[in-house]
Amino acid sequence: MKLFQQLLVAPAALGLLATGANAAELNINGVSDYAASADQVTSVTQFSDVYPTDWAYQALANLVETYGCVAGYPNGSFRGNRAMTRYEAAALLNACLDRITEVTDELRRLLKEFETELAILKGRVDGLEARVGELEATQFSTTTKLKGKADFFTGAVKYADRDACNEKGGACEDDGFNFSYRTTLNLNTSFTGKDLLYTRLRAGNMNNVWTQSDSYLSDAKSGDNTLKVDKLWYSFPIGNEFKVTVGALIENYYMIETPTRYKPILKAFKLGGYGAVLGASTGQGFGVQWRQDVDPGDAAFNVAVNYVADGGDGALSNSEKGMFGENTDAYLLSQVGYGNRKWFISALYALKNAQQDDGVTEAKAAMGYSTPTAKNLAHPLHAVGLRGYWSPDDSGFIPTISAGLDFGWADSDYYGNAEAVKGWMVGLNWKDAFVEGNKLGLGFGSYSSYATEIRDRPNGGDQNFAIEAYYDFAVTDNITITPAVFWVDDANGKDQVDGANKFGGLVKTTFKF
């Protein structure tokens, strides 16, 4: 029953029972002041004879505390069990109706005052409902979200002494100014809300200076303007702590905890060093990852192990070079890590099988962007690495620090083959550098892996070095302009052709959508 109906019915019913009431006991002043703020009680507890166990306690409490239209007797009592005179009922009803009238008048005034605003709001709600209906009818998919990115690269590279390089048999002619692009479309599909089917479409025209072995960019990809699927995998949870991943086109590092916070320009600095442990191998693969279930922000352990057969050989269907063939470019990777979003440290181990041509001497392991000498392996490569990062609590002078160190070894029976390799890097990022939302980056270290021991060569070693710097300028939330410079010294090892040291400069513009 509505409040107004209750107010009408209740006094009338009580009035029928009022024949035995003593008019002399009537609190005339109280009756006349039912709606007066000075004498009005504000809480049912102010009545000395009203208790929570009374059958009408809640109703009385609502009238007193919500609607403010009930008064008691001068002695602080309510006398809820005595009969009510028709005069008292009329006074109570009148006080409550006056209160309702006050509220109604105020509502009318407010409605009149905000008539224009309410009309605008109603129009917006109607428009929003129409748009939601249209989106539901024309949406791309109920299970898939599309994210895209387009990168434009404008810049050039310059050899330290291009003429000397070419005179001595080098290939240093490609140092001209160029404009290149790369576009990626990421389709993230979930069927349960916890699983993920990842499909990446990619196109570009970066078969140029940005994909050369001594100036390969992190965002580069060789191509001829052909759109193709270059990543395809599916992951799903088992319980709260395990995740399983299987894919036809996947790399090992997608199945581990990301071990760095540094965003590189050169691919050699990707993932804390792109060489002995975390070099590229895209193909068929699967992996399992365990991550300790802890409260958000707490440090947690994680363990991961995965296997990928290179897409160029491991994906072949014949028995000799299948996913587990003895001559497949197979890549086994494992990780043990501990930390949270602020800091993290991990140890990694990789076994990279050496795919052999006719089983003779042309074996090599997938080494990422390493020197030619480091790639010259006649047996499988065993590699161990350390990766870690630390982030300050607040943006300022102190940067986020990421670092990586790799060692690898292989047995060889052939002169000139690498038997031990090494790689290292340090990356620094300053968040909100100079302007909020912008980022400054500085990275240095070896240009991927290089050989430290070479079969039957006592001098051994072919160390190299690279350094880069960049500044991310956030034009909007979806557009970033990044000027960058880098220097690569002895990218192909210290025994390279003189003059091949390279300086590069570029401006990258990134559009996210």
N, C-alpha and C positions, 0 to 999 in steps of 0.2 A: 504494500500500500504506500502511495506517495505521501510525502510529508504533509502537504496541504490537506489531503483527505484525512490523515491521522489527526491533525489539529482540529478538524471539524467534528469528527466522530467521537473522539475521546472526551472532550468537555460535555458534549451532549449526553453521552452515556453516564458520565459521572454526575451530571446534573439530575438525572432520574433517581439517583440514589441519595440525593441531598435533602430529603424531606425531614430527616431527624437532626439536621444541623442546627447548631446554636449560633444564631446571628450575632450574639454578643461577642463571640469568640473571633469574629471576622477581623482580620488585620486590614482595616480600611486603607491605612497609609501604604502598607505593603502592596495591596491590590492596585492602588493607583500608581505605584512606582515600579510595576513589573518590568517596564522597558527603560527605566531610569538607570543610568550608569552608576550613580552614586550609591544606590542601595542594592543594585543587582549583584547577586552572587556570581562568581566566575568559575567555581568548581563545585562539583557535587559533594566533595568532602567537607565543605563548609557547613553542611547540614549536620546537626548533632545526632539526629535520629534516623539517618539513612546509612545503610550498610551494604557492602557488596553482595551479600547473600539475599537481599530483597529481590523479589521476582521482577520488578520494574526498574531495577537499578540502572541498567544500560540505557533504557529509554529516557529516564530522568537526566542521566549524564549527558546524552546527546542534546536535549533541550537546553540545559544549563550551559554547557561548554561549547557547543557548536552554534546554537541559534540564539542564546542569550535572552530568553524570554520567560524565565521562571524566577520568582522571588520567594523568600520564606517568611516566617513570622519573626517579630522583633527579638524573640529569645534565641534565634538561630536554629529553630526547628522547622521541619517541613510538614510533619503530621500526615504522612502518606497513607495511613490506614483509616483516617477519619473521612466521613462523607463531605462532599463539596457542595456549597450553595450554588444556585444558578448565577448569583452575582459574581462569585469567585470564578466560575467557569467562563462567564462573559469577559471578565477582566483579563484572565489568562489568554483566552482566544484573541482578544483585541491586541494584547501586547505582542503575541506571536505574529498576527497579521500585520501590525505596524512594522515589525522587524523585517518581514518578507517584503513589504512594500518598499522599505528603505533599500534593500538589496536589489529589488527589481528596478527601481528608479536609477540606481547607480549603474546597473548593467545597461539600461537603455541609454544613459548618458555616454557611457564608454563606447557603446555600439555606434552611436551617432558621431562621436568625436573621431573614431577610427574607421568610419565607414569607407573612406577611400582606400586606406591601407588594407582592410579586410577584403575589399573587392579585388585589389591587385594580387593579394595572397591566394585568393580562390582561383584567379586566372592562372597563376603559376602552378598551383597544384593540379589543375585540370590539364595544363600543358605538359607537366611532368608525367602524369598518368598516360597521356597519349604517346609520349616519347618512349616510356618504358614498354608500352604495348608494341610499338613499332620495332624496338630493339629485340624484344622477345621473338617477334615474328621473322626478323631478318638476320638474327645473329649468326656468326660464322659457325659456331659449334657450342654445344652445351658442355663439352668436355675439354676443349682445346683453347688455349690462350696463345696469341701470336705476338711475338716481340721481334722487332727488327732494328738493324743498325746499318748505316752507310758511312763509310770512311773515305774521305778524299785526301790524297797525298800529293803535295806539291813540293819539289825540292830537287837536290842533285847530290852527287858524290864527287870527290876529287882525290886522285891519287897523289901521293907525295912527290913522285917523280914518274909521271906516266911514260915519258919518252924512254927513260932508262929501263923501265919495266918491260916495255915492248921490245927494246933492243936485245934484251937478255932472255927472250922467249916467254914473257908474261902475256897475259890477256887483260890489259888494263885500258882498253879503248872505250868501255862503257861508263863514262863519267859525265854524261850530259844531263841537262835539266829536263825533268819530265813531270807529267801529271798522270796519276793513277787512281784507281778506286777499288774498293772491296765492299760488297754488300752481303749481309747475312740475314736470314729469316729463321727465327727459332720458334718451333711449334712445340709447346709444352702441353701434353695431354695427360689427364688423370681420370681414371675410371672409378676410383674408390675414395679419392681425396688424400690418400697417402702414397700412392704409387705414381710413377712418372714414365711416360713414353716420350723420349726426346728425339726430335727430328730437326736437323739443321740443313737448310738450303743455302748454297753459297755461289757467288759469281764474282768475277773480277778480271782485271787486265794487268796483273802485277808480275808478269814474266819479264822482269827488267832488272834494274840495279837494286831494287828492294828485295829481290829473291836470290841475289848472288851469295855465294857461300861466305863472303867476308863483309856483307852488309844486309843480311837477311833481317827484316823487321818482324817484330812479334805479331803484328796484325796483317802481315803479308800472306799471300797465297798465290802460287803460280796459277795462271789461268788464261783463257782465250775468250772471255766474255760468255762462257757457257755456264748456265745455271745447273747445278747438280746437287745431289744429296751427298754430303761429306761426313755426316754423323747420324747414327741411328742406333739407339739402345733403349732398354727398358729396365727400370729398377723398381723393387717392391720391398716392403718391410716384412720381417718375420719377428713377431713380438714387438717389444719396445726398444730393443738394442741392436738387432741385426738388420742388415740391408743387403739384398742380393741384386746384382746387376748382370745382365746378359745383353749382348749386342752384336750386330753384323758389321758396324762401323764405329769403333770406339778406340780411344787411347787409354793407356794404363792410368794416367793421372786423374781421369774422371772418377776413378773408383777408390780414391784415397782422400784423406783430409788435406785440404789445401795448405801447404807448408810455408807460405810466404804471404806478405802483404804488399810487396813491391810490385808496382805496375811498370813493366819495362817498355822501352822503345825497341831495342835489339832483341831478337829472339834468343840469343845466347844467354840473356839474363832472365829468361822466363823460368818461373817456378824455383827460383833460387839457384839457377844454373842448369842449362839445358844441354846435358852431355852424357856423362857416364851412367848416371842413375836414371834420369828422367828424360832421356832422348825420345824422339818420336817413333811410334810404331802403330799406325792406324790399321785396324782389321777386325777379324772376328775375336771376340773375347768374352770373358766372364770373370766375376769377382765377388767376394764376400767381405763385408765390413762390419765390425762390431764397435759400437760406441757406448760407453758407460752411461746409464740413465741417471742423471743428476739434476738438481735444481738449476733453473736458468742462471747463467753467470758463474756457476761453480766450475772448477777445473775437472776435466774428465779424461779418462784413458780411452784410446781407440786403437784398434788393430785391424789391418786390412791386408788382403792377399788377392792377387788377380793375375790373369794370364791373357795375353793378346798374341795372335798370329798375324804377322804383317799382311796387309791386304794385297800386296803384290805377289806373294808366294803362298802364304798360309791359306788364302781363300781359294786356291785351286782345288779342284775336286779329285785329282788323281792321288793315289796312295802314297806317292813319293814325296809330294809337297802338299799334303793336306794340313789340317789345323794342328796335328801333332806329328807331322812328318819329320824325319831326322834332319832334313836339309831346310826346314822352314825357318824363316827369320822370327823365331819365337822369343817372347819377352815376358819373363816372370818378375813381378814386382811385389814387395811386401813392405809394410810400414807399421811401426809402433810409435805412438805419439801420446803426449799429455799436455793439457793446457785448456785455455778458454779463448774468448774473442779478443782479449787484451794481450795475451802471450801464449806462445806455443812452441814446443820443441819436439822433433821427431827424428827417428833413425830409420833409414831405408836400406833395403838390399835388393839388388837386381841381378838376374841371370839372363843374359842375352845370347841366344844361340847364334852361331856363325853359319849363315847360309853359304853353302859351297857350290861352285859351278863345276860339275863333273867330279866333285870330291877331291880337287887338286889344291892349288895354293891361293886361289883368289877368294878366300874366305874373309868375311868381314862381319862385324856386329853393328846393329843399329845404334849409332853413337850420337844422334842429334847433330848439332853443328860443330863438330870437332875438327881438328886439323887432319889433313890427309894421312899423316903418319899415325895419329891416334886411331884412325879408322882401320888401319892396315893390320888386321888381326887374323891369325890363322886358326884360332880356337875360340870357343865361347868365352864371353867376358863376364867376370864376376865383379860387381861393383857395390860399394857401400857409401852411404852419404849421411850427412847431418843437415837438417834444415830447421830454422827457427825464426821467430819474430817477436818483437816487443813493441807495444804502443803506449805512449804516455796517456795519462788520464785527461789532460787538457791540451788543446792546440796551443802551440807556441814555438819557442826557439828549439826545443828538443824534438827530433823527428821520430817517426816510426822506423824501427831498424829491422831489416830482414837480412839474413845471411845464409849461405850454403857452402858446403865443402864436400867434394867427392874424391874417392880413390877407386881405381879399378885395376884388375890384373888378369893376365891370360898367359897360358903356356904356348910357346911357339917353337917350331922346328926350323924356321926359315929366317935367313939373313934379312935384316931391315924391318922385321915385323915388331910392332909394339908389344911389350910385355907388361907394362904398367902405365897407367894414365892418371891424370889429376885435373881437377877443376875447382874453382872457387869464385864467389862473388859477394858483394855487400851492396845492399840497396837502401836508400834513405828517402823517405817521403815526409814532407811537411804539409800537414792539413791546414786549410785556411791561410795559406801563405800570402801575406800582404793584403788580400781581400778575402772575405768570408766566402767559402765555397770553392776557392781555387786551390790548386795543389802544385807543389814544387817537388821535383824528383831528381835524384842523383844516384847513378849506379856505376860501379867499377869492379873489375876483376878479370879473370882469364876469359878469353873469347871462347867459351865452351871448353871442352876437354883437350888436353895436349899430352903427348907421350913423355914420360919421365924416364923410362927404360926401354931401350931398343935392342933387339937381338943382334949380338956380335958388333955393336957399335959402342965403344967405351965412352965416347963423349956424350951420347944419349941426349935426350931432352929436346923439345921443340916448343918451349914456352911462348905464350902470347899474352896480349893485354888489350883491354878495351875500357872506355869510359864514355858515359853519356849524361846529358842533362836536359831537362824539359820543364815546361810550365803549362799546366792545364788551366785554361781560362774558361770558366763556365759562363757563356753568354746567356743561356737560359737553362732551365732544368733538362732540356732535351738537345741542346747544342753546345759543343765544347770545341774550342780552338786550342791546339797544342803545338807551339813552336819547339823544336828540339834540335840538338846538335850531338854528334858522336865522333869519336876517334878510335880507330881499330889499328893496333900495332902488331905486326907479325901474325895476322889471323890464321895463316896457313903454316905457322911454325917459324922458328928462327932461321931455317934453311930455305925460306921462300926466296923468290926473285926480288932483288933489290928494287926499291921504289914502289912496292905494292901496298905500303901503308896507306890507309884511306881515311879521309875526313868526309863527313856527311852532314847535311843540314836539310831540314824539312819543316813544313807546316802541315799538320794533320787536322782536318775538320771532321768532327763526328756528329752525326745526326741519329738520335734514338727515337724510336716510335713504337 
